[in-house]
Amino acid sequence: QVQLVESGGGLVQVGGSLRLSCATSGHTFTTYTVGWFRQAPGKEREFVAAIGWSGGMTYYADSVKGRFTVSRGNGKNTVALRMSSLKPEDTAVYYCAADRGEKAVRMVVADEYDYWGQGTQVTVST
């Protein structure tokens, strides 16, 4: 059974930093893509960042470019999302998602992912 577990969320002040981690297990994918999405209260889930299997292909939402960095761990079973210069509008539940294969530009689409974590809350206070 494929499992994704997010960690690293919490409360941080405006301008601060957080590092989220997504640990994947229980799969037999030879290659897979991991995406990060977020959902704020009363809003739809939105794409944040994604990374392909090799780590060479990454995508970012315009709202986080230059502030967030997505990367794979050495074992490639974990993916980190480093967030800096956080703003109040970054407050949301952050989810990681995974699916087999390399998705290229489709990695920004939530419907492309079959497996999701439970989410971790990020709150940016003023």
C-alpha positions as CSV (number, residue, x, y, z in Angstrom):
1,Q,0.0,0.0,0.0
2,V,1.4,3.3,-1.1
3,Q,1.9,5.8,1.8
4,L,2.9,9.4,1.8
5,V,3.6,11.1,5.1
6,E,4.1,14.9,5.4
7,S,6.0,16.5,8.3
8,G,7.5,19.8,9.2
9,G,4.5,22.1,9.3
10,G,3.9,24.5,12.0
11,L,3.5,28.2,13.0
12,V,6.0,30.7,11.7
13,Q,6.2,34.5,11.5
14,V,6.1,36.5,8.4
15,G,9.4,36.3,6.6
16,G,10.4,33.1,8.3
17,S,11.2,29.7,6.9
18,L,10.0,26.1,7.1
19,R,11.0,22.8,5.6
20,L,8.4,20.3,4.8
21,S,9.2,16.7,4.1
22,C,7.3,14.0,2.3
23,A,8.2,10.4,3.0
24,T,7.0,7.8,0.5
25,S,6.8,4.0,1.1
26,G,5.0,0.9,0.1
27,H,5.3,1.4,-3.6
28,T,7.2,-0.4,-6.4
29,F,7.5,2.5,-8.8
30,T,10.7,2.5,-10.7
31,T,10.2,6.2,-11.3
32,Y,7.7,8.6,-9.9
33,T,6.8,12.3,-9.7
34,V,6.0,14.1,-6.5
35,G,3.9,17.2,-6.2
36,W,3.1,19.6,-3.4
37,F,-0.3,21.2,-3.3
38,R,-2.0,23.4,-0.7
39,Q,-5.5,24.3,0.4
40,A,-6.4,27.3,2.4
41,P,-9.8,27.6,4.2
42,G,-12.6,28.4,1.8
43,K,-10.3,28.0,-1.2
44,E,-9.7,25.3,-3.8
45,R,-6.6,23.1,-3.7
46,E,-3.8,24.7,-5.7
47,F,-0.5,23.6,-7.1
48,V,2.7,24.7,-5.3
49,A,5.7,22.8,-6.7
50,A,6.6,19.4,-8.2
51,I,9.7,17.4,-9.0
52,G,10.3,14.6,-11.5
53,W,12.1,11.4,-10.7
54,S,15.6,12.5,-11.7
55,G,15.2,15.8,-9.9
56,G,16.2,17.7,-13.0
57,M,12.7,18.8,-13.8
58,T,10.9,21.0,-11.4
59,Y,7.9,23.3,-11.6
60,Y,6.7,26.1,-9.3
61,A,3.6,28.1,-9.0
62,D,4.2,31.8,-9.8
63,S,3.2,32.7,-6.3
64,V,6.1,30.8,-4.7
65,K,8.9,31.1,-7.3
66,G,12.1,32.3,-5.8
67,R,10.9,31.5,-2.3
68,F,10.2,27.8,-2.3
69,T,12.6,25.0,-3.4
70,V,11.6,21.4,-4.0
71,S,14.2,18.6,-3.9
72,R,14.6,14.9,-3.6
73,G,16.6,13.2,-0.9
74,N,19.6,11.0,-1.7
75,G,17.5,7.9,-1.4
76,K,14.8,9.5,-3.5
77,N,12.1,8.2,-1.2
78,T,11.8,11.6,0.4
79,V,11.0,15.0,-1.1
80,A,11.6,18.2,0.7
81,L,9.9,21.6,0.2
82,R,11.9,24.4,1.6
83,M,9.9,27.5,2.1
84,S,11.4,30.9,2.9
85,S,10.2,34.5,3.0
86,L,6.8,33.2,4.1
87,K,3.8,35.4,3.7
88,P,0.4,35.2,5.4
89,E,-1.1,34.0,2.1
90,D,1.0,30.9,2.3
91,T,-1.1,29.7,5.2
92,A,-2.7,26.5,4.2
93,V,-2.7,22.7,4.6
94,Y,0.1,21.4,2.5
95,Y,-0.2,18.0,0.8
96,C,2.3,15.9,-1.1
97,A,1.1,13.7,-3.9
98,A,2.9,11.0,-5.9
99,D,2.2,9.0,-9.0
100,R,4.3,6.7,-11.2
101,G,6.4,7.9,-14.1
102,E,7.6,11.2,-15.3
103,K,4.8,13.6,-15.9
104,A,6.6,16.5,-17.4
105,V,4.3,19.5,-17.6
106,R,1.4,17.5,-16.3
107,M,2.9,17.4,-12.8
108,V,1.1,20.7,-12.0
109,V,-2.3,19.0,-12.3
110,A,-3.8,17.5,-9.1
111,D,-5.8,15.0,-11.0
112,E,-2.6,13.4,-12.3
113,Y,-1.8,12.0,-8.9
114,D,-3.3,8.9,-7.5
115,Y,-1.6,9.0,-4.1
116,W,-1.9,11.7,-1.4
117,G,-0.6,12.3,2.1
118,Q,-2.8,13.5,5.0
119,G,-1.5,17.0,4.9
120,T,0.4,19.2,7.3
121,Q,-0.7,22.7,8.5
122,V,1.4,25.7,7.8
123,T,0.4,28.9,9.5
124,V,2.2,32.2,8.9
125,S,1.4,34.8,11.5
126,T,1.8,38.6,11.2
